[in-house]
Every structure is written in C-alpha cells, then in structure tokens.
Amino acid sequence: CVISVAVISISRGCTMKRFENLIISASAGTGKTYRLSLEYIALIVRYYEYESFSLDGVLALTFTRKASYEIRDRILEHLDSLIERKDEGLLADLCRVLGRDHARLEVKEEGALISAKQEILCDKRKLQVMTIDSYISSIFRNIVRPLRSIDRYDIDLGAIEKRMPFLLKHLMQPQIRVRIDKLLQRKVERSL
C-alpha cells in the first residue's frame, strides 16, 4: 500500500491572518492528484481577487517528484478545461469543493482562472508544487547554509529509503499533525 501526503498552505496576507492547511492522505489510485488540483484551483477562485493573494504563496507538498509533476500538470490541465468550459463534471466537482449547490462560476471567477493561468505561464515558479525534501533542501540552501557559513555539504540519498516509513508513521500521529499545522501557519517567503 503506497501512501502519500499533500499539503496546501496559503498565506492570506495582513487582512486575512489565518492559513488554510489541507492534508490529503490516501492509498495509490484514490484520486489525490485530482482532489489536490481542485483544492488548488478553489483557492484561486476564492482568493485571487485579494491584493494580498499571491500564487507563489500557495505551497503544495508531496513525497515524490513524479507526484509533484503530476499535480502541476493536472492543475494546468484543469485550468484549461475550466477556462474553455470543456468538462462539466470537473466544474461540478470544483463547485462542490467550493461548497456550492450549483455548477457555475461567476464572470470574475472565470477571469481569475484566466489571469492565474497567464501568470503561471509567464513564470512557472508561481506554481509552487514540490517534494518535501526539495522544500527542506531549499530552506537549508537559502537560510541555514548562509547563516552558518556552510560551504559544502553532502546529501545521503539512501537516507530516504531507510527513514521514510518511520517518518510517515510519526507524521500521521494526531499530536504531530497539530504541530505541522502550526508550522505551516508561518508565511513561506517566495525566495524559498
């Protein structure tokens, strides 16, 4: 049984100080990528109009590179389908995620999707979907290494296979999930 975790975190800026965190944990083939891409697009629909909203303030994390590429591709595919009104089922699912009884978007919401897609196409870094280890590596590379004046370091690639099952089991404990939620409530700067 393969288990993966995806987290979306969004900083809502100075007028909206809470973070929205979502953890999706399920076996392979259960629709995590589909659901995560809908959740991401729902954030665009809900918050794109706010001046304090920034696409690169949304972070989606997963365990594998393959999953991060699949999530990124699915978000872009879904944006296209919604903008071009190709898939009524997708629109209905998005509206359910948004908590709506009707399957339609307002004109300004459609505009937000178009603008977000253009923004992502102009700068792919705006779509922050990465593996947990690449995220931690960027924190180390951009914060810890300069602060500690570390010139060289090595990464033990075998450590993932050795420690991941224990780490996953530990992270899924309720008291740890609360701590992770609190950690994600801190704003992630774009430079990471």
TORDODREN-929958 format. One record per residue (C-alpha): x, y, z; residue in one letter. Coordinates in steps of 0.2 Angstrom, whole numbers, plus 5000, padded with zeros to 4 digits. Each point is the difference from the previous one (the first is absolute). Layout:
<atoms>
XYZA
...
</atoms>
This chain:
<atoms>
500050005000C
500850174995V
499550155010I
500450174995S
499650175008V
499750174992A
499950165009V
499350174994I
500450155010S
499550174996I
500450175008S
498550114999R
501050165004G
499850145013C
498150014999T
499849815000M
501249935013K
499549825001R
500749864989F
499149874992E
500849835001N
499449844992L
500849835001I
499449874988I
500649825005S
499549854990A
500549844991S
500650014982A
498650024987G
498750085011T
500050174992G
501250115010K
500750094985T
498350044994Y
499450065017R
501650105003L
499950094983S
498250045004L
500450075017E
501450104992Y
498850074987I
498750045014A
501350115009L
500250104984I
498150024998V
499850055018R
501550115003Y
500850064983Y
499050175001E
500950055016Y
501550114998E
500949905014S
499849844990F
501449934991S
500149844990L
501849965007D
499250025017G
499249834997V
501149855004L
499549824995A
501249875007L
500149814996T
501349865002F
500549964983T
500650104985R
498849904989K
498550065010A
500650185000S
500150004981Y
498349914999E
499250135012I
500750154990R
499449924984D
498349975006R
499850175007I
500450074983L
498949884991E
498650045011H
500250194998L
499949974981D
498549895002S
499150135011L
500550154990I
499449924984E
498549925008R
500449834994K
499649895015D
498350025009E
500549875012G
501650095005L
499050165002L
498749915011A
501449925011D
500850175002L
498450085005C
499849865013R
501750045007V
499550185001L
498449955009G
498850054987R
498449914994D
500150074983H
501349964987A
500550174993R
501350135003L
499750185000E
500850114986V
501350075013K
500549825005E
500249954982E
501150164998G
501049955015A
500349824992L
500650084984I
501150135009S
500849865011A
500349894985K
500950154991Q
501050045015E
500649825002I
500449994981L
501050155002C
501049945015D
499949815004K
500750045017R
498350075005K
499349825001L
500949945016Q
499849814999V
501549915007M
500649855010T
500250015019I
501949974998D
500250134986S
499150135011Y
501149955015I
501550014989S
499550184994S
499850055018I
501749935004F
500850084985R
499250175001N
500050025019I
501049885011V
501549994988R
500350194999P
499750035019L
501249865005R
501350044986S
499949824994I
501049994983D
499849814997R
498849875005Y
499549824994D
498349934999I
499749815004D
498949944986L
499749845009G
499450085016A
498250024992I
499849814998E
500649975017K
499050135009R
498550044990M
498849865007P
500450065018F
499850184996L
498349974991L
499449905015K
500650145012H
499350144990L
498249924999M
499950015019Q
498650125006P
501150105011Q
501450024987I
498750054987R
499550145011V
501850065001R
500249994981I
498450104998D
500750145012K
501749994990L
499150034984L
499150155007Q
501650104998R
500150094983K
501249924988V
501050134991E
500149994981R
501949995001S
499949825007L
</atoms>
